[in-house]
């Protein structure tokens, strides 16, 4: 496994763009909330550390990961939202449902990015088991929510620069 022994969420606070003027949306899947809540907490911590005012962060819950692309699109279509972190967790089960949900969610989020020109960060765990999800939502391999929030800040800074 490529992440074995690595915490992929390490960053330097000094490398975070100033988020004081950014307005950020976060959409979070209720499904597998044990893990999505941890990623939400990680994302919020980074955004606040970067100076994004609490009043400039909107958090909305959706039923599952499949709904993340549409909710993200609704948010970025609003002028007052600069970008979105889409948080979900899909754990492989006994049927092909996992493959369909993962594929549709990834493709949908990519389409929203390109259609709107606003960044939507893919923060969806696609794991084989709950241990892998725990390791990536605040465990030994870090917190995907932290990574997504750092990525969003960098993309928003790049957009402002260009």
Residue, then its C-alpha position, 0 to 999 in steps of 0.5 A: x500500500x502506498x500510504x503505509x507508514x505515512x501521514x499524508x496530512x502534514x503541512x506547515x501553517x506558514x505555507x497556507x494562503x491567507x483565507x480571510x477573503x475566501x467563502x467556502x462551502x463544505x458538503x458532508x455525507x451522512x453515510x459513514x458519519x463516523x469517518x466523515x465527521x472526522x474529516x469535517x473537523x480536520x477541514x474546519x481546523x485548517x480553514x480557521x487556521x488560514x484565517x477563513x472567518x467562521x461566518x464565511x464557511x457553510x457546512x451542509x449535510x447530504x445523505x450519501x457520497x453520490x449526492x456530493x456532486x449536485x450539492x457542490x454544484x448548487x453551492x458553487x453556482x452561488x456567487x458568494x461561494x468560492x470553492x467547496x470541499x466535498x467529504x464522503x466515505x464509501x466502504x466496499x461491500x459485497x456487491x458492485x454498488x461500491x464501484x458505481x458510487x465511487x465512479x459516479x461521485x468522482x466523475x460528478x465532482x470532476x465535472x462540477x470543477x470544469x463546468x463552474x470553474x470553481x474548485x471542488x476538492x474530492x475528499x471521498x475515502x474509497x476504502x476496502x474496510x473500516x480500518x482503512x477509513x479510520x486510518x485516513x479520517x484522523x488516524x495513522x495516515x492522517x486526515x483527508x479533510x485536512x489535505x482537501x482544505x489545504x488543497x482548496x486554499x491553494x487552488x483559491x489562491x492560484x485562482x486569485x493570482x491568475 
